[in-house]
Amino acid sequence: MTEQQARTTANVVMAAAALGAAVIVLRSPKLRRITWRLARLYATGPLAVWTAAMVQESWDKAGRRDRLTP
């Protein structure tokens, strides 16, 4: 088995596992609620911080001297 075949096989297995997990979560109301809560927490926490950092970095790379935050 070549490295490319191994990567392809691994990608197929990972995709099948992700699809299976998604089906299980979508079929269970309790798991759907938990997943939705976790997604909201992530969106308002780490994702928001990462987005703000990326905007600040882009602003700095654009050569602007004035800051978005004091």
KAKA-V349250 format. One record per residue. N is the residue number from 0. PSI is psi in whole degrees, 0 to 359 (none if undefined). OMEGA is omega in whole degrees, 0 to 359 (none if undefined). Layout:
BEGIN
n->N psi->PSI omega->OMEGA
n->N psi->PSI omega->OMEGA
END
This chain:
BEGIN
n->0 psi->130 omega->179
n->1 psi->167 omega->180
n->2 psi->321 omega->179
n->3 psi->319 omega->177
n->4 psi->320 omega->179
n->5 psi->318 omega->179
n->6 psi->316 omega->179
n->7 psi->316 omega->178
n->8 psi->316 omega->179
n->9 psi->319 omega->179
n->10 psi->320 omega->179
n->11 psi->316 omega->180
n->12 psi->317 omega->180
n->13 psi->320 omega->179
n->14 psi->319 omega->179
n->15 psi->320 omega->178
n->16 psi->317 omega->179
n->17 psi->319 omega->178
n->18 psi->317 omega->177
n->19 psi->317 omega->178
n->20 psi->319 omega->179
n->21 psi->319 omega->179
n->22 psi->316 omega->180
n->23 psi->316 omega->181
n->24 psi->317 omega->183
n->25 psi->333 omega->181
n->26 psi->342 omega->184
n->27 psi->117 omega->180
n->28 psi->321 omega->181
n->29 psi->315 omega->179
n->30 psi->326 omega->176
n->31 psi->316 omega->180
n->32 psi->316 omega->179
n->33 psi->315 omega->181
n->34 psi->318 omega->179
n->35 psi->317 omega->178
n->36 psi->315 omega->179
n->37 psi->321 omega->178
n->38 psi->319 omega->178
n->39 psi->319 omega->178
n->40 psi->318 omega->180
n->41 psi->319 omega->182
n->42 psi->327 omega->182
n->43 psi->352 omega->181
n->44 psi->258 omega->186
n->45 psi->322 omega->181
n->46 psi->320 omega->179
n->47 psi->319 omega->179
n->48 psi->316 omega->179
n->49 psi->316 omega->180
n->50 psi->316 omega->179
n->51 psi->320 omega->179
n->52 psi->320 omega->179
n->53 psi->320 omega->178
n->54 psi->316 omega->179
n->55 psi->317 omega->179
n->56 psi->318 omega->179
n->57 psi->320 omega->178
n->58 psi->316 omega->180
n->59 psi->319 omega->181
n->60 psi->336 omega->179
n->61 psi->352 omega->176
n->62 psi->11 omega->179
n->63 psi->137 omega->181
n->64 psi->330 omega->179
n->65 psi->146 omega->186
n->66 psi->155 omega->174
n->67 psi->328 omega->180
n->68 psi->151 omega->182
n->69 psi->none omega->none
END
